Amino acid sequence: MSGSPTNLIINYIPQHLADDGLKNIFSQIGVVESCKIMRDFKTGYSYGFAFVNYVTPEDAQKAIQQLNGYQIGNKHIKVSYARPSGENIKDTNLYVTNLPREITEYDLKKMFEDFGEIVQINLLKNKETGSSRGVAFVRYNQRCEAQHAISQLDGHTLAGSSVPLSVRVAQDHGKQKAHYYAGWQAGFRQNHQEVSLLGPHPSFMSRFNSLRWHARPYPNNHDF
């Protein structure tokens, strides 16, 4: 752990959870100085991760020990120390398109975990049917891991599909997000703005050909 000894990053947070609800959970361990779920500043959509900063390092360590894997709704949260800001954490969020409609978050995890530590997976789904929209975001712990995934998966055509998958670095909707995200990771106590984290573009791996998904390619529609 090379960042702040009191600042934690919480992953796999359910969409319905509010800041107060998350703070109530972590306040059972000790005094929480700040708690913030990362959201799109325009839509309020949760990115599924948050930062919790304790007053003492002892409480932060205790929270990792007691709350890592804690179940909230249908999710098991991951609790760990927030990484310090720096070049190695930039460009870690990948934008994946042309995924099969049958794919699940578990499938995505198995597909991408060989290339490094996955911090967050967000598979976009049709609100009415619950099926995959063919688009996902996969965030790695380090930029080198994200680049490794791109080199191995981008442009690969899955058996049963006529369109190659696309895996690229997600482009932020503004420079503010990088400062905001890095600030929380570095253990800053106050934040004055919300930021957006979406982006464009697209891929897959040979050993997954055996899965034989039969899905129509997802059209390049960025209206989410």
Residue, then its C-alpha position, 0 to 999 in steps of 0.5 A: m500500500s503506497g497511497s494514503p493509509t486512511n483512504l479506501i476505494i470501494n468497488y462493485i457498488p450496486q446502482h441503487l446505493a446512495d452515499d449515505g447508505l454506504k457511509n452508514i455501512f463503513s461508519q460501523i467500523g469507525v469515524v468516516e471523514s468523507c464518503k463519495i460514490m463516483r457518478d456521471f455528473k450529467t445523469g447521476y449514473s453510478y460508476g460502481f465505485a466509491f472512496v471512503n476516507y477514515v480519520t485513522p489508519e487503524d479503522a481503514q485497515k479494519a474496514i478492509q479486513q471486515l468489509n471486503g467481500y461484504q454483500i450489498g444487494n446482489k453485489h459483493i463489494k471489494v474494499s482496498y487502499a486507494r492507489p496514489s495518483g500518477e501516470n500508471i493509473k491513467d488510461t486504465n478504463l477500457y471501452v469494449t464493443n461488439l460483444p455477444r448479446e449472451i455475454t455476462e459479467y462473469d464471462l467478461k471477467k474470465m476474458f479479461e482477468d488474465f491480463g491484470e487486476i480488474v478493478q471494475i466491470n460494467l456491462l451495459k444492459n437493455k433496461e427492458t429485457g436485461s440482455s447485454r447491449g454489446v457494450a462494456f467498460v473494464r477498468y484495470n488497476q494499472r495502465c500496462e495491464a489495460q494495454h496488454a488486454i488491448s494488444q491481445l483482444d482488440g480486433h479478434t473476431l469471435a466464432g459465430s460473429s461476423v464483426p471483430l470485437s473492439v477494445r480501446v481506452a475509454q475517452d473521458h468527457g472532459k479533463q476534470k475527471a482525471h483530476y477528480y479521480a486522482g485527487w480522491q485516490a491521493g487521499f484529498r479530503q475535499n472535492h468540489q465537482e463531479v465528473s464524467l467517465l464515458g468514452p468511445h471505441p472497441s475487441f477478444m481472444s482466441r481461447f474464447n472461440s470455443l464458447r461459440w456465442h451466436a449473436r448479432p453484432y451490436p451496432n455502433n450506437h453511442d446514445f447511452 
